[in-house]
Amino acid sequence: MAVSLPLVERKEPSAFERKSVKAFQEEVQGIYLADNRPWVVGYSGGKDSTATLQLVWYAVAGLPPEQRKKPVYVIASDTFVETPVIVDYIDDNLEAINRAAKEQGMPFEAHKVTPEIKDTFWVNLIGRGYPPPSTKFRWCTDRMKIQPANKFILDRVAEFGEVIMVLGSRQGESASRDQVLKAHAIKGSRLRRHSTLANAFVLAPIEEFTTDDVWTYILQVKCPWGTNNNRLVTMYRNAGAGECPLVVDTSTPSCGNSRFGCWVCTVVEQDHSMESMVDSGEEWMEALLDFRNLLKSHHDPEVKRKVRRLKRRDGKIRLKKDGTPSPGPYELEERKKLLRTLLEVQQQVRREGPDPDNRLISAGELHEIRSIWRTEESDWEDSVPVIYRQVVGEDLDWVHDDVTALTAKDQVILKDVCKKHGTPAELVARLIDVERQTQGMSRRAGIYDRIEALFRQDWPDEAAREAFRLGPDKTGEEDN
């Protein structure tokens, strides 16, 4: 499809002054026909990935049907905590892409990639007690974005030998990104080596486009899979922000100040995107914004000491350079509060938002959190089903848990007995759990190692815990 695009007043020289849209498409066609390596197009729903996918689609559509043999996979990342408005938009487009591909005889397949349950945001934050992500401890990106996308790519590598990743990267987005593009360039080729994956190469067909070029292209050229790009413009206008790209390696820019991403993101200081959406009429999202701001407040040193443990997850107390303890994971009681609040927010957005079935946390995540609390936190009262029932008013299909028959009442008795004898109640509870978990086994291999590992942990008394909660934070140093 040859298109003549009008030039508008712009700050940077337009790529279309040097090369026509037809020339860009022909360039893509030549690379597509050069070999049998399948393509994987990263699609985030934002302007750059939309322009990239459109350009590729029209390039392939311009080939004779017998030459459209090489598969083009379109993948979108869903972390399960994407902004609901964006999730709906991407879902609609993925469905339209698959429908249009079938109708037009195009070799495109759209897929959504998601993290494993054990790697989701809520399982790590509420289940394991990880702190909210920060610039110095951004634990979420690798687990929730890079690994799912890379798994899909590696599966295609295993099937075909090599693949080509097609991304909406552009020159001038950032100095560091430009350095990465140059560092992995292949002399004499438009392709680049993938920064981390062997047998994967990267193509950036719109790298010469300016921001104005991107908008000109997607507004002047009809979307080939049938959706309306004006809806995308409206979302950008309402959000007042840029897109969050599909992240495939650590060199790919994460969301940063662009807020078409996770609604729980605490890496940015202020979520201007969600604030803009609320101001633009999406008042039901205010509950999401409040919860996100609650998590952000937990970065404050004073709050941090009140909601998080003295010990790390490995059972050790780590000291900062000034000799003060560095906070560990969330206290279990704080995780319970967060779960309750999250479920209350879910109920609220179901009542006030456009989707009465809106899911902020899945049943699979709730089951995983329950398992972690029961096996790692001595949660004898089995809190997850209790909290869920109290907030939602119904039960999930909970698996009968016979890890321990002990109850919350037993835990109160245990704490009283341990207090009288000056013994850490948490240590005794964990020892009991080890015994219960291995009960009935014909060979209880490893039980002594597990017991020894518990005794090797640091078991501070209540005075030390209280000093930690009240003590000064002299460095402001982030923990990781």
N, C-alpha and C positions, 0 to 999 in steps of 0.2 A: 504494500500500500504506500504510494507516494503522496506525501502531504507537504504543502507549502505553508509554513507557519509565519504569521506576521511577526515582525520584530517590534519590540516595545522598548521604551526608554529604560535602561538598566545600568546598574553600577559596574558590572563586569562585562567584557565582550562575550557575546553569545556564541556557543558552540555551533549554532546554526548559520553563523556568518562564514564559518570555515567549511562546514560540511552539511549537506542536506539530510533530512530524515531518511530519505531513500538510501543514501550512502551509509548511514549508520546501520540500517536494516541489512544491506548487502554485506556489510562487514560481519554481522552476526551470522548471516547465512553461510558465508565462507567458512567460519569457524565450526559451525554446526555440521557441515558436510565433510570436514577435513578428516574425521575419524569416527570410530564407533563408540567412543566414551559417552555414557549417558550424562545428562545435565541435571543438576539439583539447584533449583532457583529458590533463594531465600526470600520469603514473603512475610513482611510484618504488618501489611495493611496500610503503611504510611506512604508518603508521596514518592520517595526514592525507589522503594521496592515495587510500587505500582507502576512507575514509569519503566523500570527495568523489565518487569513481566510483560507489559504491553509491547515493548520494543521486541522482545524475544518472540512473543506470540505472533505479531505481524510478520516478523522475519520468517518464521517457520511456515506460516500460512501462505507466504508468497512462493513457496517451493511446490513443485509438482507433488501430488499425493504419494507417488511411489518413492519419493525422496524423504518423506516424513517418517522415517522408520525408527530413528533414535529416540528413546523415551526422554521426556522432560518432566522431572518430578518437581512439584511445587510444595515446599514445606513451610509451615507456619508454627511458631512456638507458642504453646499455651502453658504458662507456669502454674495455672490454677488460681493465680491471684492477679490476673490482668484486670484492668478497668473494665467493668461489665459492658459498657457501651462499645468498647473496642472489640471485646470478645464477640459480641453479636455481629458487628460489622465484618470481622474476619470470617466467622462461620458462614455468613451469607455469601461472601465472596468465594470461599472454598467450594461451597455447594454449587455456585454458579459456574466456576471454572470446570468442575467435573462434568456438569451438564452440557456446557458449551463444547467442551472437548469431544464428547460423544457425538453431539449433533453435527459438529463441523469436521469430524474425522481427524482430529488433532491428537498427537501423541503425548498429551499432557495428563498428569495425574496429581491431584492435590491431596496432601496429607497434613495432619496435625501431629506435631511431636510434643510429648509431655514427659515430665520427670517421673521416675519411679516413685511409688508411694513413700518409700523410706527417705526420699530426697526432697519432698515437698516443703514449702515454707512452714506450714503449720505443724507438720510432724517434727521438724527441727526446732522451731521456736517454742511451741507449746509442749510438744512431746519430750524432746531432749533438753529444752531449756536454753537453746542458743540465744544470745542477745540479738536485738534488732541489728540488721546490717549497717555498717558504717564505712566510710572511705578507707579505713585501715583494716577492717575485717568484713569484707564483702563476700561472705560465705555462700550467698545465694546464687550468684551468676554461674559458677561452674556446675553446681548441682542441678539447677533448674533450667538452664538455657544451653550451656555448652555441651554437656554430656548427652542430653536427648538429641540435639541436632547432630552431634558427631556419631552417635550410635546409628542414626539413619544413614549417614554418609558411609560409615564403615560397612554397614550391611550391603550397600550398593557396591562398594569396593570389593567385598567378598564375592559378590555375584558377577561383576563385570571386569574386575581387575583394576580399573582406574575410573575416576569420575571427575567431572568439572563442576565446581560450585560457581553459580552465577549470582553475584551480589550487587546491591545498589550502592556500592562505595563510590565516592566522588572525590576528585582532587580538591584540595583546599578546605576540606571539612575540618582538619586539624593538622598541625605540624607533625605530631607523632604518627598520625595515620598516614600522612604522605611518606614519611620515612619507612613505614612498614611496607607500603606499596612498592617503593623503590627497592627495598632490601630483598624482596622475594620475586623480583622481576626476572623473566627468562629472556635473554638477549634474542632479538629477532622475532619475538612472539607476543601476542596480546595476552597470553596466559601468564599467571604467576604461580609459584609453588604455594601450597597451603602452608601456613606457618607452623602447624603442628602435626598434620596428618599426612603420612606417606601415601603416595598414589592418589592424592587429591590435588587438583589444580583450581585456580580461581580466575574467573573472568568478570570484569567490571565494565559492561557495555556502555554505561552512562557516565563513566568517570570524567569525561570532558564537559558534562553538563554543569551549568551554574544552577543555583536555586531557582532563578527566574526561568531558565530553560525547562526545568522539571515541571514547574507549574504550567508553563505555556503548553508543553507537550501533553500532559494528562487532561488539560481543559480543552484543547483544540482537537485532540484525537479521540474518537469514540472508544470507550472501553470494549475490547473485543469479546469479553465473556459476558457482556450484557448488563452489568451493573452501572450505576450512575456515579461518576466521579465527583459530582457536585455534593454528594453526601460526605465525601472525604473532606472537601473544602469546608463544609459546615462544621465538621468535627474539629478541624484545625482552628477554625475561627472561635469556636466555643471553648476549646482547650487552651488557646493562646500559646501553643507549644509545638515542638517538632516531634518526629517519630522516634520510637525506640527500635533500633535495628535488630534483625535476627542475629544473635550473637553466636559465632561459631568458633571463636578462639579468643584468647586474652588480648589480642591486638585489636579486635573489633571494638569500637567505642560502645560502652554500656550506656544506659539511659542518661546519666549525668543530669543536666538541667532539662533535657528533653523528656516530656512526661507522658508519651504514649506508651506507658509500660505498666508496671505493677502498682496497684493502688495502695499497697502497704509499704512502698519504698521509703526507707528512712535514711538513704544515702544523701538525698537532697535535703537542704535545710527547710525548705518550704515547698509544698506541692501546689505550684501556681496553676497547673493544668486542672486539677480537680476543683480547686477554688473557682476557676473560671467557668467550669462546667456547672457548678452549683449556682453561680451568678447568672448563668445563661438559661436557667430554668430547670436544671436537673436537681431540684432541692432534695430529693430522696438520697442523693449521694453524700449529703452532709454527714450522715451517720458514719459512712466509710471514712470521710475526712477526719472526723473526730477520733475514730479508732486509730487511724494512722498517726495522728498527732499524739495520742496516748503512748504509742510505741516509741515515737521520736523523743518524748519526754524522758524515757528511760535511759537516754544517753547522758542525761545530767548526772554529774558525779554524786550529788546528794541523794537523788532518787535511786541511782544504780546500786548503792550500798544497801538500800532498804529492800529492794526486790530481788537481789541476786545473792548467791551463796559465797561464803568465804573460800570454799574448796572448788577446784576445777573438776571437770568430769572424770579425770583420771584419779581423783581422790587426793590430790596434792594441793598444798597451798603455795601459790607462786607470789613472789615478792617483786615489786617494781624497783627501779633504781634507787628510790629514796627509802626503801625498806618497808613501805606500806604494802598490804596485800592487794593483788590484782583480782577483781571480781570474777567469779566463776559463772555457772549457768543460773537461770532463774530458780528461785526457791519453788518447791512444788506447790505451795499454797498460792503463789503468784501465778503460776501456770493455770491453776484451777480458776482463778479470777479472770484471766485472759480468755480461757475457753468459754466461760459463762458470758462474758461481755461480747465475745465474737458471735455466739449463738443468738444473743439478744439483738445484736446489730442485724444479723441475718433475718430474724423475724421482722424487724422493722422495715428493712428494704423490700421484703416480700409484700408487706402491707402497703407501703407508700410508693414503691417503684413500679415500673411497667411489667415486671416478670414476677408473678406470684410464686414461682418455683425457683427463684434465684438461689444459687448454691455458693456460699462463701467457703464452706468446708465440706468435704465429701464424707460419705459413710466409710469409705476405705481409710481415710485419714483418721477418722474417729476411732476405728478399730485398732489402727497402728498406735495411736497415742495411748489408748487404753492398755495395749500390750506393753509398751515401754514403761508406763507408770507402774504396772503390776509387777513386772520382772526386775526393773532397775530402781524403783523408788519406794518399794514396800507399801504400795497403795492398797492396804488391806480393805479399805472401805469401798473399793471399786468405784472411784469417783466419776468416771466419764459417763456411764449409763445414768447415774443419779443426776448429774448436772443436765444432761440432755433431756431427761424426762421432765425435770423441773422447768426448763426453759421452753422446750418445744411442745411438751404435753403428750408425747408419745414415745414409743420405744423403737429402736432399730432391732434387727435380727442379731442380737448379741450372742456370740459363741459362749457356751457354758465354760467357765474358767475354773478349773480345779487345781490351779497352781498352789493356791493356799485357801484353806477354809477359815482362816483367821479373819476377824472383823475389826471395825473401827473401835468397838468396845475393848477388844483385846489389845489394841494399840495404846489406848489410854492406860490400861493396867500396866502394860510393859513400860511405858514412860515413867509411871509412878515408882515402880520397882527399881528401874535403872537410876532414877534420881536419888533414891535412898542409898544406893550403893556406889554412887559416883561413876557410873558406867554409861558411855554414850548409847542412848536408846537406838539411834540409827544403826550403829554397829551390830547390836544384838538382833535387830529386825532383819538386817541383811544376812546375818548368819542363819537365822531361822529360814529365810527365803531360800538360801542355798540348799539347806537340808530338805525343804519341802520339794524343791524343783528336781532333786535327784532321788526322791523317795520312790521305791518300787522298782528301780532299775536293778537288773541282775549284776551289772558291773558299774560301779559309780566312779569311773575313771575321771580323774581331774578334780575331784571334790576337795582334796587337800590343797591343791594349787589355788583353787578359788578361795578357800578359807585363808590361806597365807596371804593372798593378794589383798583381801579385806583388812587384815591386820597391818599390812604395810602402808595403808592409807593414813592420811592425817585426820585425826578425830579431835577437833578443837572443842573445848568446853563452852558452855553458854556465855561465860564471861568474855571469851575471845570473840565469839560471834557478835556480842553486843558492842564490843569495842570496834569491831569492823563496821557495824552499822552506823556508829556515831562518829568514827574517827575522821580526821581531815584527809582530803585528797589534794596533795601538794603538787602533783605533777600534771594532772589532767590527761595523763597518758592513756591512749586507747588500749584496751586489752584485745588480744587475739589468740 
